[in-house]
Amino acid sequence: METISEAGTSTATAEAPYDAAIRRSRTRRYLMCPPTHFDVTYSINPWMNPHTPTAQPLAAAQWQAVHDQLVELGHTVDLIPPVPGLPDMVFAANGATVWGDRALVARFRHAERDAESAAYLDWFRSRGLKVEQAESANEGEGDYLSAGSWLLAGNGFRTDRRAHVESEQYFGRPVIGLTLVDARYYHLDTALAVLDEQTVMYYPDAFTPGSQAILRELFPTAIIATAEDAGAFGLNAVSDGRHVLMPTGATQLEAKLRDAGFEPIGLDVSELLRAGGGVKCCVLELHGPAGG
Ligand code: ARG
């Protein structure tokens, strides 16, 4: 019998009687944006109500906990400086899609977020990446999730279908288009999370029947979320292959993750949820050259 330690190394033990698949974490590099200017001053998704004040210090503490948890797990977290007047910039996942030495910077659907793109263009350029801004509406890793060699790509609310073709050409990777139908789950990363190269978890009702069929075909071992799990934003999760950082409250999903050998880590992000963002929205993965 073998168990796998958190670092992913094997150690022999006499009593490790479990059948759950062995999940290995891989060290990742992420980009986050401090919530210095976070607020809800406009409404571009059904979760946002600009008339309810946000508690900035609480939002800052919740964001810090996400950051610190990633660092504690051994990951590298880069920071992009926040820009005054851009309250949603804390949701760094939307800034770009990054694969190897290429970044495709977002073109936001709403004017309120338009100016964020310039900050991401500058940041990636200053780091020597090949950078372009998407031609069509494209909200970065909010709608593009890397699963093995595929790029799963959401559309329906934010990212334009035409952007899928653009990403396919830019990254030279097959793009699997998935259409979202429920306005509460307006980005792909609110309805689906990639857990490792072969495993995803998702909420079927957030997708058209055709897209549900594609997901069933591609991911027969997927973990299926309930309406309650999705409503708690449980799918807005960051996985390193073993640890799954996710908003608290998706209890059924947490149990299913444990059964499947993952380690869910619930984080209270209640203030960020007021903007329709959770754990994953705050974290952009800078996927390495090997496609990790
Ligand atoms: N208020 C932001 C918006 O509506 C939230 C973005 C959440 N980000 C995400 N990756 N789902 O654009």
py3Dmol code that shows the C-alpha trace and the ligand (Angstrom):
import py3Dmol

protein = """\
ATOM      1  CA  MET A   1       0.000   0.000   0.000  1.00  0.00           C
ATOM      2  CA  GLU A   2       1.134   3.495  -0.697  1.00  0.00           C
ATOM      3  CA  THR A   3       0.029   6.909   0.340  1.00  0.00           C
ATOM      4  CA  ILE A   4       0.964  10.132  -1.274  1.00  0.00           C
ATOM      5  CA  SER A   5       2.114  12.941   0.933  1.00  0.00           C
ATOM      6  CA  GLU A   6       0.948  16.501   0.332  1.00  0.00           C
ATOM      7  CA  ALA A   7       4.047  17.221  -1.656  1.00  0.00           C
ATOM      8  CA  GLY A   8       3.122  14.347  -3.964  1.00  0.00           C
ATOM      9  CA  THR A   9       5.939  11.981  -2.964  1.00  0.00           C
ATOM     10  CA  SER A  10       5.246   8.326  -2.257  1.00  0.00           C
ATOM     11  CA  THR A  11       5.785   6.814   1.153  1.00  0.00           C
ATOM     12  CA  ALA A  12       5.122   3.208   2.024  1.00  0.00           C
ATOM     13  CA  THR A  13       2.824   2.602   4.982  1.00  0.00           C
ATOM     14  CA  ALA A  14       1.294  -0.515   6.425  1.00  0.00           C
ATOM     15  CA  GLU A  15      -2.187   0.918   6.858  1.00  0.00           C
ATOM     16  CA  ALA A  16      -3.377   2.971   3.927  1.00  0.00           C
ATOM     17  CA  PRO A  17      -6.541   1.179   2.978  1.00  0.00           C
ATOM     18  CA  TYR A  18      -8.266   3.530   0.621  1.00  0.00           C
ATOM     19  CA  ASP A  19      -9.494   3.117  -2.889  1.00  0.00           C
ATOM     20  CA  ALA A  20      -9.920   6.753  -3.783  1.00  0.00           C
ATOM     21  CA  ALA A  21      -7.747   7.790  -6.681  1.00  0.00           C
ATOM     22  CA  ILE A  22      -4.398   9.193  -5.651  1.00  0.00           C
ATOM     23  CA  ARG A  23      -4.297  12.901  -6.346  1.00  0.00           C
ATOM     24  CA  ARG A  24      -1.017  14.677  -6.841  1.00  0.00           C
ATOM     25  CA  SER A  25      -0.505  18.393  -6.475  1.00  0.00           C
ATOM     26  CA  ARG A  26       1.765  20.215  -8.867  1.00  0.00           C
ATOM     27  CA  THR A  27       3.412  23.507  -7.998  1.00  0.00           C
ATOM     28  CA  ARG A  28       1.837  26.374  -9.908  1.00  0.00           C
ATOM     29  CA  ARG A  29       2.352  30.040 -10.608  1.00  0.00           C
ATOM     30  CA  TYR A  30      -0.572  32.399 -10.185  1.00  0.00           C
ATOM     31  CA  LEU A  31      -1.336  36.089 -10.607  1.00  0.00           C
ATOM     32  CA  MET A  32      -3.563  37.991  -8.179  1.00  0.00           C
ATOM     33  CA  CYS A  33      -4.560  41.656  -7.802  1.00  0.00           C
ATOM     34  CA  PRO A  34      -4.863  43.142  -4.288  1.00  0.00           C
ATOM     35  CA  PRO A  35      -8.419  44.300  -3.468  1.00  0.00           C
ATOM     36  CA  THR A  36      -7.324  47.856  -2.573  1.00  0.00           C
ATOM     37  CA  HIS A  37     -10.047  49.423  -4.729  1.00  0.00           C
ATOM     38  CA  PHE A  38     -12.617  46.639  -4.473  1.00  0.00           C
ATOM     39  CA  ASP A  39     -16.226  47.807  -4.257  1.00  0.00           C
ATOM     40  CA  VAL A  40     -19.599  47.228  -5.884  1.00  0.00           C
ATOM     41  CA  THR A  41     -20.342  50.501  -7.654  1.00  0.00           C
ATOM     42  CA  TYR A  42     -22.233  49.149 -10.686  1.00  0.00           C
ATOM     43  CA  SER A  43     -24.106  46.000 -11.607  1.00  0.00           C
ATOM     44  CA  ILE A  44     -23.044  43.782 -14.494  1.00  0.00           C
ATOM     45  CA  ASN A  45     -24.160  40.434 -13.099  1.00  0.00           C
ATOM     46  CA  PRO A  46     -27.142  39.337 -10.984  1.00  0.00           C
ATOM     47  CA  TRP A  47     -25.078  39.115  -7.765  1.00  0.00           C
ATOM     48  CA  MET A  48     -24.083  42.790  -7.780  1.00  0.00           C
ATOM     49  CA  ASN A  49     -26.159  45.350  -5.900  1.00  0.00           C
ATOM     50  CA  PRO A  50     -24.440  48.736  -5.741  1.00  0.00           C
ATOM     51  CA  HIS A  51     -26.883  49.877  -3.022  1.00  0.00           C
ATOM     52  CA  THR A  52     -25.485  47.425  -0.446  1.00  0.00           C
ATOM     53  CA  PRO A  53     -22.214  48.771   0.932  1.00  0.00           C
ATOM     54  CA  THR A  54     -19.173  46.495   0.894  1.00  0.00           C
ATOM     55  CA  ALA A  55     -16.920  46.059   3.916  1.00  0.00           C
ATOM     56  CA  GLN A  56     -13.499  46.806   2.464  1.00  0.00           C
ATOM     57  CA  PRO A  57     -11.388  45.523   5.416  1.00  0.00           C
ATOM     58  CA  LEU A  58     -13.297  42.234   5.409  1.00  0.00           C
ATOM     59  CA  ALA A  59     -12.881  41.858   1.648  1.00  0.00           C
ATOM     60  CA  ALA A  60      -9.156  42.518   2.075  1.00  0.00           C
ATOM     61  CA  ALA A  61      -8.843  39.876   4.817  1.00  0.00           C
ATOM     62  CA  GLN A  62     -10.750  37.300   2.750  1.00  0.00           C
ATOM     63  CA  TRP A  63      -8.627  37.964  -0.319  1.00  0.00           C
ATOM     64  CA  GLN A  64      -5.465  37.703   1.824  1.00  0.00           C
ATOM     65  CA  ALA A  65      -6.583  34.302   3.108  1.00  0.00           C
ATOM     66  CA  VAL A  66      -6.889  33.003  -0.467  1.00  0.00           C
ATOM     67  CA  HIS A  67      -3.445  34.388  -1.278  1.00  0.00           C
ATOM     68  CA  ASP A  68      -1.828  32.983   1.867  1.00  0.00           C
ATOM     69  CA  GLN A  69      -3.371  29.561   1.401  1.00  0.00           C
ATOM     70  CA  LEU A  70      -1.875  29.287  -2.086  1.00  0.00           C
ATOM     71  CA  VAL A  71       1.537  30.346  -0.785  1.00  0.00           C
ATOM     72  CA  GLU A  72       1.299  27.914   2.111  1.00  0.00           C
ATOM     73  CA  LEU A  73       0.680  25.104  -0.367  1.00  0.00           C
ATOM     74  CA  GLY A  74       3.972  25.993  -2.038  1.00  0.00           C
ATOM     75  CA  HIS A  75       2.682  27.914  -5.051  1.00  0.00           C
ATOM     76  CA  THR A  76       4.112  31.167  -6.366  1.00  0.00           C
ATOM     77  CA  VAL A  77       1.762  34.130  -6.415  1.00  0.00           C
ATOM     78  CA  ASP A  78       2.681  37.216  -8.441  1.00  0.00           C
ATOM     79  CA  LEU A  79       0.812  40.470  -7.866  1.00  0.00           C
ATOM     80  CA  ILE A  80      -0.377  43.011 -10.416  1.00  0.00           C
ATOM     81  CA  PRO A  81      -0.762  46.527  -8.969  1.00  0.00           C
ATOM     82  CA  PRO A  82      -4.432  47.493  -8.535  1.00  0.00           C
ATOM     83  CA  VAL A  83      -5.661  50.565 -10.426  1.00  0.00           C
ATOM     84  CA  PRO A  84      -7.885  53.177  -8.703  1.00  0.00           C
ATOM     85  CA  GLY A  85     -11.381  53.352 -10.165  1.00  0.00           C
ATOM     86  CA  LEU A  86     -11.378  49.691 -11.273  1.00  0.00           C
ATOM     87  CA  PRO A  87     -13.258  47.925  -8.445  1.00  0.00           C
ATOM     88  CA  ASP A  88     -13.473  44.564 -10.282  1.00  0.00           C
ATOM     89  CA  MET A  89      -9.760  44.361 -11.036  1.00  0.00           C
ATOM     90  CA  VAL A  90      -9.391  42.140  -7.969  1.00  0.00           C
ATOM     91  CA  PHE A  91     -10.855  39.413 -10.206  1.00  0.00           C
ATOM     92  CA  ALA A  92      -7.546  38.736 -11.906  1.00  0.00           C
ATOM     93  CA  ALA A  93      -8.799  35.557 -13.575  1.00  0.00           C
ATOM     94  CA  ASN A  94     -10.547  37.780 -16.101  1.00  0.00           C
ATOM     95  CA  GLY A  95      -7.421  39.672 -17.143  1.00  0.00           C
ATOM     96  CA  ALA A  96      -6.003  37.196 -19.639  1.00  0.00           C
ATOM     97  CA  THR A  97      -5.437  33.610 -20.671  1.00  0.00           C
ATOM     98  CA  VAL A  98      -1.788  32.559 -20.325  1.00  0.00           C
ATOM     99  CA  TRP A  99      -0.132  29.516 -21.789  1.00  0.00           C
ATOM    100  CA  GLY A 100       3.657  29.162 -21.873  1.00  0.00           C
ATOM    101  CA  ASP A 101       5.163  32.407 -23.115  1.00  0.00           C
ATOM    102  CA  ARG A 102       1.899  33.713 -24.605  1.00  0.00           C
ATOM    103  CA  ALA A 103      -0.727  35.881 -22.997  1.00  0.00           C
ATOM    104  CA  LEU A 104      -4.004  36.787 -24.668  1.00  0.00           C
ATOM    105  CA  VAL A 105      -5.293  39.794 -22.748  1.00  0.00           C
ATOM    106  CA  ALA A 106      -9.014  40.256 -22.180  1.00  0.00           C
ATOM    107  CA  ARG A 107     -11.408  42.462 -24.102  1.00  0.00           C
ATOM    108  CA  PHE A 108     -14.168  43.046 -21.568  1.00  0.00           C
ATOM    109  CA  ARG A 109     -17.818  42.880 -22.505  1.00  0.00           C
ATOM    110  CA  HIS A 110     -18.753  45.840 -20.291  1.00  0.00           C
ATOM    111  CA  ALA A 111     -17.333  49.360 -20.517  1.00  0.00           C
ATOM    112  CA  GLU A 112     -16.977  49.438 -16.709  1.00  0.00           C
ATOM    113  CA  ARG A 113     -14.088  46.949 -16.900  1.00  0.00           C
ATOM    114  CA  ASP A 114     -12.581  48.042 -20.200  1.00  0.00           C
ATOM    115  CA  ALA A 115      -9.618  49.941 -18.692  1.00  0.00           C
ATOM    116  CA  GLU A 116      -8.349  46.825 -16.880  1.00  0.00           C
ATOM    117  CA  SER A 117      -6.950  45.449 -20.141  1.00  0.00           C
ATOM    118  CA  ALA A 118      -4.247  48.136 -20.393  1.00  0.00           C
ATOM    119  CA  ALA A 119      -2.894  47.190 -16.972  1.00  0.00           C
ATOM    120  CA  TYR A 120      -2.664  43.521 -17.972  1.00  0.00           C
ATOM    121  CA  LEU A 121      -1.065  44.367 -21.343  1.00  0.00           C
ATOM    122  CA  ASP A 122       1.623  46.354 -19.515  1.00  0.00           C
ATOM    123  CA  TRP A 123       2.168  43.718 -16.863  1.00  0.00           C
ATOM    124  CA  PHE A 124       2.664  40.845 -19.292  1.00  0.00           C
ATOM    125  CA  ARG A 125       4.794  42.931 -21.657  1.00  0.00           C
ATOM    126  CA  SER A 126       7.069  43.979 -18.808  1.00  0.00           C
ATOM    127  CA  ARG A 127       7.603  40.305 -18.071  1.00  0.00           C
ATOM    128  CA  GLY A 128       8.710  39.544 -21.604  1.00  0.00           C
ATOM    129  CA  LEU A 129       5.737  37.474 -22.677  1.00  0.00           C
ATOM    130  CA  LYS A 130       4.334  37.569 -26.184  1.00  0.00           C
ATOM    131  CA  VAL A 131       1.175  39.599 -25.654  1.00  0.00           C
ATOM    132  CA  GLU A 132      -1.879  40.419 -27.717  1.00  0.00           C
ATOM    133  CA  GLN A 133      -5.265  41.740 -26.781  1.00  0.00           C
ATOM    134  CA  ALA A 134      -8.234  39.682 -27.969  1.00  0.00           C
ATOM    135  CA  GLU A 135     -10.211  41.183 -30.869  1.00  0.00           C
ATOM    136  CA  SER A 136     -13.595  39.881 -29.744  1.00  0.00           C
ATOM    137  CA  ALA A 137     -15.099  39.995 -26.260  1.00  0.00           C
ATOM    138  CA  ASN A 138     -12.996  37.604 -24.202  1.00  0.00           C
ATOM    139  CA  GLU A 139     -12.865  37.556 -20.397  1.00  0.00           C
ATOM    140  CA  GLY A 140      -9.728  35.514 -19.942  1.00  0.00           C
ATOM    141  CA  GLU A 141      -9.706  32.646 -17.492  1.00  0.00           C
ATOM    142  CA  GLY A 142     -13.200  33.565 -16.385  1.00  0.00           C
ATOM    143  CA  ASP A 143     -14.250  31.801 -19.581  1.00  0.00           C
ATOM    144  CA  TYR A 144     -11.168  29.767 -20.602  1.00  0.00           C
ATOM    145  CA  LEU A 145     -10.095  26.818 -18.518  1.00  0.00           C
ATOM    146  CA  SER A 146      -7.234  24.566 -19.432  1.00  0.00           C
ATOM    147  CA  ALA A 147      -7.931  20.824 -19.166  1.00  0.00           C
ATOM    148  CA  GLY A 148      -5.076  18.655 -20.408  1.00  0.00           C
ATOM    149  CA  SER A 149      -4.358  19.812 -23.968  1.00  0.00           C
ATOM    150  CA  TRP A 150      -7.840  21.294 -24.407  1.00  0.00           C
ATOM    151  CA  LEU A 151      -9.003  24.765 -23.702  1.00  0.00           C
ATOM    152  CA  LEU A 152     -12.577  24.700 -22.412  1.00  0.00           C
ATOM    153  CA  ALA A 153     -14.207  27.948 -23.472  1.00  0.00           C
ATOM    154  CA  GLY A 154     -17.427  29.467 -22.185  1.00  0.00           C
ATOM    155  CA  ASN A 155     -19.737  31.754 -24.125  1.00  0.00           C
ATOM    156  CA  GLY A 156     -23.274  32.980 -23.773  1.00  0.00           C
ATOM    157  CA  PHE A 157     -22.846  35.981 -21.472  1.00  0.00           C
ATOM    158  CA  ARG A 158     -19.364  37.482 -21.665  1.00  0.00           C
ATOM    159  CA  THR A 159     -16.914  35.854 -24.070  1.00  0.00           C
ATOM    160  CA  ASP A 160     -17.948  35.914 -27.722  1.00  0.00           C
ATOM    161  CA  ARG A 161     -17.942  32.704 -29.731  1.00  0.00           C
ATOM    162  CA  ARG A 162     -15.671  34.399 -32.271  1.00  0.00           C
ATOM    163  CA  ALA A 163     -13.097  34.723 -29.502  1.00  0.00           C
ATOM    164  CA  HIS A 164     -12.905  30.938 -29.323  1.00  0.00           C
ATOM    165  CA  VAL A 165     -11.516  30.732 -32.866  1.00  0.00           C
ATOM    166  CA  GLU A 166      -9.054  33.478 -32.025  1.00  0.00           C
ATOM    167  CA  SER A 167      -7.799  31.613 -28.947  1.00  0.00           C
ATOM    168  CA  GLU A 168      -7.507  28.379 -30.896  1.00  0.00           C
ATOM    169  CA  GLN A 169      -5.248  30.103 -33.426  1.00  0.00           C
ATOM    170  CA  TYR A 170      -3.262  32.056 -30.850  1.00  0.00           C
ATOM    171  CA  PHE A 171      -2.490  29.120 -28.572  1.00  0.00           C
ATOM    172  CA  GLY A 172      -2.596  26.333 -31.179  1.00  0.00           C
ATOM    173  CA  ARG A 173      -4.761  24.227 -28.897  1.00  0.00           C
ATOM    174  CA  PRO A 174      -8.176  22.715 -29.477  1.00  0.00           C
ATOM    175  CA  VAL A 175     -10.928  24.840 -28.025  1.00  0.00           C
ATOM    176  CA  ILE A 176     -14.077  23.170 -26.746  1.00  0.00           C
ATOM    177  CA  GLY A 177     -16.934  25.684 -26.824  1.00  0.00           C
ATOM    178  CA  LEU A 178     -19.464  25.441 -23.982  1.00  0.00           C
ATOM    179  CA  THR A 179     -22.581  27.590 -23.893  1.00  0.00           C
ATOM    180  CA  LEU A 180     -23.853  29.021 -20.616  1.00  0.00           C
ATOM    181  CA  VAL A 181     -27.578  29.660 -20.125  1.00  0.00           C
ATOM    182  CA  ASP A 182     -28.113  30.837 -16.524  1.00  0.00           C
ATOM    183  CA  ALA A 183     -27.263  34.512 -15.878  1.00  0.00           C
ATOM    184  CA  ARG A 184     -26.100  33.722 -12.334  1.00  0.00           C
ATOM    185  CA  TYR A 185     -23.364  31.584 -13.867  1.00  0.00           C
ATOM    186  CA  TYR A 186     -22.186  34.081 -16.422  1.00  0.00           C
ATOM    187  CA  HIS A 187     -18.550  32.939 -16.630  1.00  0.00           C
ATOM    188  CA  LEU A 188     -17.421  29.371 -17.235  1.00  0.00           C
ATOM    189  CA  ASP A 189     -15.479  29.424 -13.948  1.00  0.00           C
ATOM    190  CA  THR A 190     -18.712  29.946 -11.989  1.00  0.00           C
ATOM    191  CA  ALA A 191     -20.178  26.705 -13.395  1.00  0.00           C
ATOM    192  CA  LEU A 192     -17.174  24.430 -13.916  1.00  0.00           C
ATOM    193  CA  ALA A 193     -13.764  23.862 -12.345  1.00  0.00           C
ATOM    194  CA  VAL A 194     -10.867  21.829 -13.688  1.00  0.00           C
ATOM    195  CA  LEU A 195      -9.513  19.604 -10.910  1.00  0.00           C
ATOM    196  CA  ASP A 196      -6.749  17.874 -12.850  1.00  0.00           C
ATOM    197  CA  GLU A 197      -6.020  17.112 -16.489  1.00  0.00           C
ATOM    198  CA  GLN A 198      -8.815  14.564 -16.764  1.00  0.00           C
ATOM    199  CA  THR A 199     -11.226  15.592 -14.055  1.00  0.00           C
ATOM    200  CA  VAL A 200     -13.681  18.464 -13.847  1.00  0.00           C
ATOM    201  CA  MET A 201     -16.612  19.324 -11.634  1.00  0.00           C
ATOM    202  CA  TYR A 202     -19.601  21.246 -12.985  1.00  0.00           C
ATOM    203  CA  TYR A 203     -23.242  22.212 -12.611  1.00  0.00           C
ATOM    204  CA  PRO A 204     -25.082  20.750 -15.628  1.00  0.00           C
ATOM    205  CA  ASP A 205     -28.056  23.131 -15.595  1.00  0.00           C
ATOM    206  CA  ALA A 206     -25.763  26.086 -16.226  1.00  0.00           C
ATOM    207  CA  PHE A 207     -25.165  24.731 -19.755  1.00  0.00           C
ATOM    208  CA  THR A 208     -27.273  24.112 -22.876  1.00  0.00           C
ATOM    209  CA  PRO A 209     -28.282  20.466 -23.431  1.00  0.00           C
ATOM    210  CA  GLY A 210     -25.725  20.282 -26.257  1.00  0.00           C
ATOM    211  CA  SER A 211     -22.915  21.490 -24.020  1.00  0.00           C
ATOM    212  CA  GLN A 212     -24.010  19.088 -21.273  1.00  0.00           C
ATOM    213  CA  ALA A 213     -23.687  16.252 -23.804  1.00  0.00           C
ATOM    214  CA  ILE A 214     -20.157  17.397 -24.700  1.00  0.00           C
ATOM    215  CA  LEU A 215     -19.171  17.478 -21.029  1.00  0.00           C
ATOM    216  CA  ARG A 216     -20.604  13.990 -20.429  1.00  0.00           C
ATOM    217  CA  GLU A 217     -18.683  12.672 -23.417  1.00  0.00           C
ATOM    218  CA  LEU A 218     -15.353  14.308 -22.547  1.00  0.00           C
ATOM    219  CA  PHE A 219     -15.463  13.865 -18.789  1.00  0.00           C
ATOM    220  CA  PRO A 220     -17.273  10.652 -17.885  1.00  0.00           C
ATOM    221  CA  THR A 221     -15.817  10.739 -14.363  1.00  0.00           C
ATOM    222  CA  ALA A 222     -16.771  14.359 -13.658  1.00  0.00           C
ATOM    223  CA  ILE A 223     -18.044  15.376 -10.241  1.00  0.00           C
ATOM    224  CA  ILE A 224     -21.554  16.767 -10.599  1.00  0.00           C
ATOM    225  CA  ALA A 225     -22.573  19.752  -8.470  1.00  0.00           C
ATOM    226  CA  THR A 226     -26.086  20.345  -7.156  1.00  0.00           C
ATOM    227  CA  ALA A 227     -27.998  23.630  -7.469  1.00  0.00           C
ATOM    228  CA  GLU A 228     -27.095  24.394  -3.814  1.00  0.00           C
ATOM    229  CA  ASP A 229     -23.390  23.811  -4.436  1.00  0.00           C
ATOM    230  CA  ALA A 230     -23.465  26.061  -7.482  1.00  0.00           C
ATOM    231  CA  GLY A 231     -25.461  28.703  -5.580  1.00  0.00           C
ATOM    232  CA  ALA A 232     -22.761  28.756  -2.881  1.00  0.00           C
ATOM    233  CA  PHE A 233     -20.283  29.446  -5.726  1.00  0.00           C
ATOM    234  CA  GLY A 234     -18.589  26.126  -4.941  1.00  0.00           C
ATOM    235  CA  LEU A 235     -17.510  25.685  -8.540  1.00  0.00           C
ATOM    236  CA  ASN A 236     -15.467  28.864  -8.430  1.00  0.00           C
ATOM    237  CA  ALA A 237     -12.513  26.808  -7.267  1.00  0.00           C
ATOM    238  CA  VAL A 238      -8.753  26.605  -7.767  1.00  0.00           C
ATOM    239  CA  SER A 239      -7.234  23.123  -7.843  1.00  0.00           C
ATOM    240  CA  ASP A 240      -3.550  22.244  -7.850  1.00  0.00           C
ATOM    241  CA  GLY A 241      -4.392  18.643  -8.681  1.00  0.00           C
ATOM    242  CA  ARG A 242      -4.996  17.693  -5.075  1.00  0.00           C
ATOM    243  CA  HIS A 243      -6.032  20.686  -2.961  1.00  0.00           C
ATOM    244  CA  VAL A 244      -9.209  22.414  -4.054  1.00  0.00           C
ATOM    245  CA  LEU A 245      -9.615  25.965  -2.716  1.00  0.00           C
ATOM    246  CA  MET A 246     -13.269  26.913  -2.894  1.00  0.00           C
ATOM    247  CA  PRO A 247     -15.856  29.185  -1.283  1.00  0.00           C
ATOM    248  CA  THR A 248     -17.346  27.685   1.902  1.00  0.00           C
ATOM    249  CA  GLY A 249     -20.896  26.372   1.894  1.00  0.00           C
ATOM    250  CA  ALA A 250     -20.827  23.871  -0.972  1.00  0.00           C
ATOM    251  CA  THR A 251     -21.048  20.983   1.479  1.00  0.00           C
ATOM    252  CA  GLN A 252     -22.265  18.258  -0.876  1.00  0.00           C
ATOM    253  CA  LEU A 253     -19.553  19.145  -3.348  1.00  0.00           C
ATOM    254  CA  GLU A 254     -16.892  19.078  -0.629  1.00  0.00           C
ATOM    255  CA  ALA A 255     -17.997  15.572   0.356  1.00  0.00           C
ATOM    256  CA  LYS A 256     -17.864  14.369  -3.254  1.00  0.00           C
ATOM    257  CA  LEU A 257     -14.395  15.860  -3.668  1.00  0.00           C
ATOM    258  CA  ARG A 258     -13.181  14.035  -0.568  1.00  0.00           C
ATOM    259  CA  ASP A 259     -14.666  10.763  -1.843  1.00  0.00           C
ATOM    260  CA  ALA A 260     -12.764  11.259  -5.074  1.00  0.00           C
ATOM    261  CA  GLY A 261      -9.473  11.725  -3.215  1.00  0.00           C
ATOM    262  CA  PHE A 262      -9.214  15.518  -3.395  1.00  0.00           C
ATOM    263  CA  GLU A 263      -8.697  17.805  -0.400  1.00  0.00           C
ATOM    264  CA  PRO A 264     -11.269  20.594  -0.421  1.00  0.00           C
ATOM    265  CA  ILE A 265     -10.257  23.759   1.438  1.00  0.00           C
ATOM    266  CA  GLY A 266     -13.233  26.030   2.115  1.00  0.00           C
ATOM    267  CA  LEU A 267     -12.534  29.765   2.261  1.00  0.00           C
ATOM    268  CA  ASP A 268     -14.999  32.434   3.338  1.00  0.00           C
ATOM    269  CA  VAL A 269     -15.202  34.962   0.498  1.00  0.00           C
ATOM    270  CA  SER A 270     -18.604  36.452   1.365  1.00  0.00           C
ATOM    271  CA  GLU A 271     -17.590  40.048   0.537  1.00  0.00           C
ATOM    272  CA  LEU A 272     -16.219  39.113  -2.863  1.00  0.00           C
ATOM    273  CA  LEU A 273     -19.415  37.172  -3.608  1.00  0.00           C
ATOM    274  CA  ARG A 274     -21.255  40.505  -3.461  1.00  0.00           C
ATOM    275  CA  ALA A 275     -19.554  41.295  -6.753  1.00  0.00           C
ATOM    276  CA  GLY A 276     -20.307  37.844  -8.169  1.00  0.00           C
ATOM    277  CA  GLY A 277     -16.754  36.646  -7.630  1.00  0.00           C
ATOM    278  CA  GLY A 278     -15.311  33.836  -5.515  1.00  0.00           C
ATOM    279  CA  VAL A 279     -11.967  32.120  -5.023  1.00  0.00           C
ATOM    280  CA  LYS A 280     -11.145  31.279  -8.624  1.00  0.00           C
ATOM    281  CA  CYS A 281     -12.144  34.720  -9.917  1.00  0.00           C
ATOM    282  CA  CYS A 282      -9.295  36.212  -7.872  1.00  0.00           C
ATOM    283  CA  VAL A 283      -6.668  33.870  -9.295  1.00  0.00           C
ATOM    284  CA  LEU A 284      -5.228  33.723 -12.810  1.00  0.00           C
ATOM    285  CA  GLU A 285      -3.018  30.721 -13.476  1.00  0.00           C
ATOM    286  CA  LEU A 286       0.154  31.420 -15.421  1.00  0.00           C
ATOM    287  CA  HIS A 287       0.312  28.036 -17.120  1.00  0.00           C
ATOM    288  CA  GLY A 288       3.870  26.900 -17.697  1.00  0.00           C
ATOM    289  CA  PRO A 289       5.519  26.126 -21.049  1.00  0.00           C
ATOM    290  CA  ALA A 290       4.958  22.416 -20.577  1.00  0.00           C
ATOM    291  CA  GLY A 291       1.252  23.161 -20.593  1.00  0.00           C
ATOM    292  CA  GLY A 292       0.838  22.573 -16.905  1.00  0.00           C
TER     293      GLY A 292
END
"""
ligand_1 = """\
12
LIG
N -18.049 41.729 -10.934
C -17.227 40.944 -11.816
C -17.897 40.857 -13.185
O -19.093 40.766 -13.238
C -16.993 39.579 -11.262
C -16.036 38.783 -12.054
C -15.838 37.416 -11.519
N -14.789 36.737 -12.181
C -14.823 35.481 -12.608
N -13.731 34.947 -13.048
N -15.937 34.798 -12.654
O -17.243 40.872 -14.201
"""
view = py3Dmol.view(width=600, height=400)
view.addModel(protein, "pdb")
view.setStyle({"model": 0}, {"cartoon": {"style": "trace"}})
view.addModel(ligand_1, "xyz")
view.setStyle({"model": 1}, {"stick": {}})
view.zoomTo()
view.show()
